[in-house]
Amino acid sequence: MSQTRYRWMLFLVIILVASNILLGYLLIRSGNHAVEKKRKGNDVSAWYTEVGLEQAQIDTFKILKEEYFKDMKPLWGDIRQLKDSLYQQLDKGVEDSAAQHILMMISQKNLEVDSRTYLHFTKLRKFCTPAQQARFDTIIPKLINRTGRRR
């Protein structure tokens, strides 16, 4: 009787080990695909080839992109700080005019961000040929309106 019990336990242990190995393999395999898909979906530079840019144009675009993000990060930080200060005052019962002042400052910063973004893409567009500009004009609105666009 005890030998039968050990055989069943050995059989169950083998099944559990095999299922764990299979599960681990599937998780690792699917995990790599998820990372690749995420990377591919968030690859902003993929639109360079969609527009049909040449390597010199791509290099120029990358330099301008780095400058743009360097200039914009402080503005995005300011907006984040203003929003934090606004919502930290919820429990304090701050008068309506103080909240309105912070909201006005946030909207001014957002206006500056949107204005600089528009000028950035206007500058990029000037480096395109007329055929590329047509494709650029259809891709940029999609690029701007996608979710999770800021790093």
C-alpha positions in Angstrom: 0.0 0.0 0.0 2.7 2.5 0.9 4.6 1.7 -2.4 1.5 2.6 -4.4 1.2 5.9 -2.4 4.8 6.8 -3.2 4.3 6.0 -6.9 1.3 8.4 -6.9 3.2 11.1 -5.1 6.2 10.6 -7.5 3.8 10.8 -10.5 2.2 14.0 -9.1 5.6 15.6 -8.4 6.7 14.8 -12.0 3.5 16.3 -13.3 4.0 19.5 -11.2 7.6 19.9 -12.2 6.7 19.4 -15.9 3.9 21.9 -15.7 6.1 24.4 -13.9 8.8 24.1 -16.6 6.2 24.5 -19.3 4.6 27.5 -17.6 8.0 29.1 -17.1 8.9 28.5 -20.8 5.6 30.0 -22.0 5.9 33.1 -19.7 9.5 33.8 -20.9 8.5 33.3 -24.5 5.4 35.5 -24.3 7.2 38.1 -22.2 9.8 38.7 -24.9 7.0 39.3 -27.5 5.3 41.7 -25.2 8.5 43.7 -24.8 9.1 43.7 -28.6 5.5 44.8 -29.3 5.7 47.5 -26.7 9.0 48.7 -28.1 7.7 48.6 -31.6 4.5 50.5 -30.7 6.3 53.2 -28.9 9.0 53.7 -31.5 8.4 57.2 -32.5 11.2 57.1 -35.1 9.2 54.5 -37.1 7.3 57.3 -38.8 10.6 58.5 -40.3 10.5 55.7 -42.8 6.8 56.1 -43.3 7.4 59.7 -44.4 10.3 58.5 -46.6 13.0 60.5 -45.0 16.6 60.1 -46.1 19.4 59.4 -43.6 20.6 63.1 -43.5 17.0 64.2 -42.8 16.6 61.6 -40.1 19.9 62.8 -38.4 18.6 66.4 -38.5 15.2 65.3 -37.1 16.9 63.4 -34.3 19.0 66.4 -33.3 15.9 68.7 -33.4 14.0 66.1 -31.4 16.6 66.1 -28.7 16.6 69.9 -28.5 12.8 69.9 -28.3 12.7 67.5 -25.4 15.5 69.3 -23.7 13.5 72.6 -23.9 10.1 71.0 -23.1 11.0 68.9 -20.0 11.2 72.0 -17.7 7.8 73.1 -19.0 6.3 69.7 -18.4 7.8 69.7 -14.9 6.3 73.2 -14.2 2.9 71.9 -15.2 3.2 68.9 -13.0 4.3 71.0 -10.0 1.4 73.4 -10.6 -1.1 70.5 -10.7 0.4 69.0 -7.6 0.1 72.3 -5.8 -3.5 72.7 -6.9 -4.6 69.3 -5.7 -2.6 69.4 -2.5 -4.8 72.3 -1.5 -8.1 70.3 -1.7 -8.1 69.5 2.0 -7.2 73.1 3.0 -10.3 74.6 1.6 -8.4 77.2 -0.4 -10.6 80.0 -1.7 -11.8 79.8 -5.3 -9.6 82.7 -6.5 -6.4 80.9 -5.5 -7.5 77.8 -7.4 -8.5 79.9 -10.4 -5.0 81.5 -10.3 -3.2 78.2 -10.4 -5.6 76.9 -13.1 -4.8 80.0 -15.2 -1.0 79.4 -14.7 -1.5 75.8 -15.8 -3.4 76.9 -18.9 -0.7 79.4 -19.8 2.0 76.7 -19.5 -0.1 74.4 -21.7 -0.5 77.1 -24.2 3.3 77.5 -24.3 3.8 73.8 -24.6 1.3 73.5 -27.5 2.8 76.5 -29.2 6.3 75.2 -29.0 5.2 71.8 -30.2 3.5 73.3 -33.2 6.6 75.4 -34.0 8.8 72.2 -33.6 6.8 70.3 -36.2 6.6 73.3 -38.5 10.4 73.4 -38.4 10.6 69.7 -39.1 8.2 70.0 -42.0 10.6 72.5 -43.7 13.2 69.8 -44.0 10.8 67.6 -46.1 10.3 67.5 -49.8 6.8 68.3 -51.1 6.0 64.6 -51.4 7.3 64.0 -47.9 5.3 66.9 -46.6 2.0 65.4 -47.7 2.8 62.2 -45.8 4.2 64.2 -42.9 0.9 66.2 -42.7 -1.1 63.0 -42.3 1.2 61.3 -39.8 1.8 64.1 -37.4 -1.8 64.5 -36.2 -1.9 60.8 -35.4 1.5 61.0 -33.6 0.4 64.0 -31.5 -2.9 62.6 -30.5 -1.7 59.1 -29.4 -1.9 58.3 -25.7 1.2 58.1 -23.5 3.2 60.2 -25.8 5.4 61.8 -23.2 8.4 60.0 -21.6 
